Amino acid sequence: MDNTSLTSIALVVLAVGVLASSVDRRSKPLERRLARLEEKVDRLMAHVGVEEPQDPRTAEIDRLLAAGKKIQAIKLHREATGSGLAEAKEAVERRMR
């Protein structure tokens, strides 16, 4: 490879790195803001005495966990909530405790 190709590859890698860090910097404040809003809504619901409705698939997730079918429970949780794999796995593992 010649110097031009190496320079081009280095610039592309640098550009990708800068874009990734920029996106990360913008998403962190949004995540914190969303967490604060969720906490406020939870407090308001508790103050008013309203409970979040349970999804009927929650009982099915619990049944799958009791049968030792963790992977199927994670799949069902993802379908029910639209969450990603890591988030669903974490939520299912919390239910297992």
C-alpha positions in Angstrom: 0.0 0.0 0.0 1.2 3.5 -0.7 1.1 6.4 1.6 -2.0 7.9 0.1 -4.0 4.7 0.9 -2.7 4.5 4.4 -3.5 8.2 5.0 -7.0 7.7 3.6 -7.7 4.7 5.9 -6.3 6.6 8.9 -8.7 9.6 8.1 -11.7 7.3 7.7 -10.9 5.6 11.1 -10.4 9.0 12.7 -13.7 10.3 11.3 -15.6 7.2 12.5 -14.1 7.7 16.0 -15.1 11.3 16.1 -18.6 10.6 15.0 -19.0 7.8 17.5 -17.9 10.0 20.4 -20.1 12.8 19.3 -23.2 10.5 19.2 -22.3 9.1 22.7 -21.9 12.6 24.1 -25.3 13.6 22.9 -27.1 10.4 24.0 -25.8 10.5 27.6 -27.7 13.7 28.6 -30.8 12.3 26.9 -30.6 9.1 28.8 -30.2 11.0 32.1 -33.1 13.2 31.2 -35.3 10.3 30.3 -34.4 8.5 33.6 -35.4 11.7 35.6 -38.7 11.9 33.7 -39.5 8.2 34.4 -38.8 8.7 38.1 -41.1 11.7 38.2 -43.9 9.8 36.5 -43.4 6.9 38.9 -43.7 9.3 41.8 -46.8 10.9 40.4 -48.4 7.5 39.9 -47.6 6.4 43.4 -48.9 9.7 44.8 -52.2 9.3 42.9 -52.4 5.6 43.8 -52.3 4.4 40.2 -50.4 1.2 39.4 -48.9 0.5 36.0 -51.0 -2.1 34.3 -49.4 -5.6 34.0 -48.9 -7.0 30.5 -50.7 -10.4 30.4 -47.5 -11.8 28.9 -45.7 -11.2 32.2 -47.3 -14.4 33.6 -46.1 -16.3 30.6 -42.6 -15.0 31.1 -42.8 -16.2 34.7 -44.1 -19.6 33.6 -41.2 -20.0 31.1 -38.7 -19.0 33.8 -40.2 -21.5 36.3 -39.8 -24.2 33.5 -36.1 -23.2 33.1 -36.7 -21.7 29.6 -34.7 -18.5 30.1 -34.0 -17.9 26.4 -37.7 -18.2 25.4 -38.6 -15.8 28.3 -36.1 -13.3 26.9 -37.6 -13.6 23.4 -41.1 -13.1 24.8 -40.0 -10.1 26.8 -38.4 -8.6 23.7 -41.7 -9.1 21.7 -43.8 -7.6 24.6 -41.6 -4.6 25.2 -39.7 -4.0 22.0 -36.5 -3.9 24.0 -33.0 -4.9 22.8 -31.4 -8.2 23.7 -29.2 -6.9 26.5 -32.1 -4.9 28.1 -34.4 -7.9 27.9 -31.8 -10.3 29.3 -31.3 -7.9 32.3 -35.0 -7.5 32.9 -35.6 -11.3 32.8 -32.7 -11.9 35.1 -34.2 -9.4 37.5 -37.5 -11.3 37.5 -35.6 -14.5 38.3 -34.4 -13.1 41.6 
